[in-house]
Amino acid sequence: MGADSAPRLVAFLRAINVGGHVITMDRLRQIVEGAGLAGVATYIASGNVLFDAPRGLKVFAPLERKIAAALHKGLGYEVATFIRTAGEVSEAAAKVPFTKREVEGFAALSVAFLAAPLGVSQKKALAGLVTEVDQLKPQGREIYWGCRVKQSDSKFSNAVLERKLGVEATFRSIKTVRAVAERLARSVGL
């Protein structure tokens, strides 16, 4: 990243290319660029949008709302938006709160991105969702989901999480989180 380059951010978007909501990455980039963002790029078709941080940006919530509003207008449905910095994504990729042995027993490992850390009652509700099949651990504004079967065979899902905890979230595989972290690290010289 040069001296005049803006830091890079990622917006993890919910409801992109799932549940009958199909959008091309070209169209997604156009909508996000139309919201006034520069350097827009996507990583795979699950709603991972990298972009240059606007100058002077100190708080992400207004920008998350701006992107979500542009997506709602452009797509006709609500798209929850969760922004993270390169450092935050790198930390989420590296600080998996399961042991190596636990990870080896999972058929899938995913990370849910939230707007805010869970409160005490939400953590209790999350603990109530843990089963032999589904291990769930909160860490900051993320929840890690280790699943011992194919996730499609689990009774747990993003919808269950949102309903039981009263939060919006979007999940990504740990592989996707690590790939996004690598792309962001390359762009900011981490």
Stockholm file with secondary structure:
# STOCKHOLM 1.0

chainA/1-190         MGADSAPRLVAFLRAINVGGHVITMDRLRQIVEGAGLAGVATYIASGNVLFDAPRGLKVFAPLERKIAAALHKGLGYEVATFIRTAGEVSEAAAKVPFTKREVEGFAALSVAFLAAPLGVSQKKALAGLVTEVDQLKPQGREIYWGCRVKQSDSKFSNAVLERKLGVEATFRSIKTVRAVAERLARSVGL
#=GR chainA/1-190 SS CCTTCCCEEEEEESSSSBTTBCCCHHHHHHHHHHTTCCSCEECGGGTEEEEECCTTCCCSHHHHHHHHHHHHHHHSSCCCEEEEEHHHHHHHHHCCSSCHHHHHTCSEEEEEEESSCCCHHHHHHHHTTCCSSEEEEEETTEEEEEESSCGGGSSCCHHHHHHHHTCCEEEEEHHHHHHHHHHHHHHHTC
#=GC SS_cons         CCTTCCCEEEEEESSSSBTTBCCCHHHHHHHHHHTTCCSCEECGGGTEEEEECCTTCCCSHHHHHHHHHHHHHHHSSCCCEEEEEHHHHHHHHHCCSSCHHHHHTCSEEEEEEESSCCCHHHHHHHHTTCCSSEEEEEETTEEEEEESSCGGGSSCCHHHHHHHHTCCEEEEEHHHHHHHHHHHHHHHTC
//
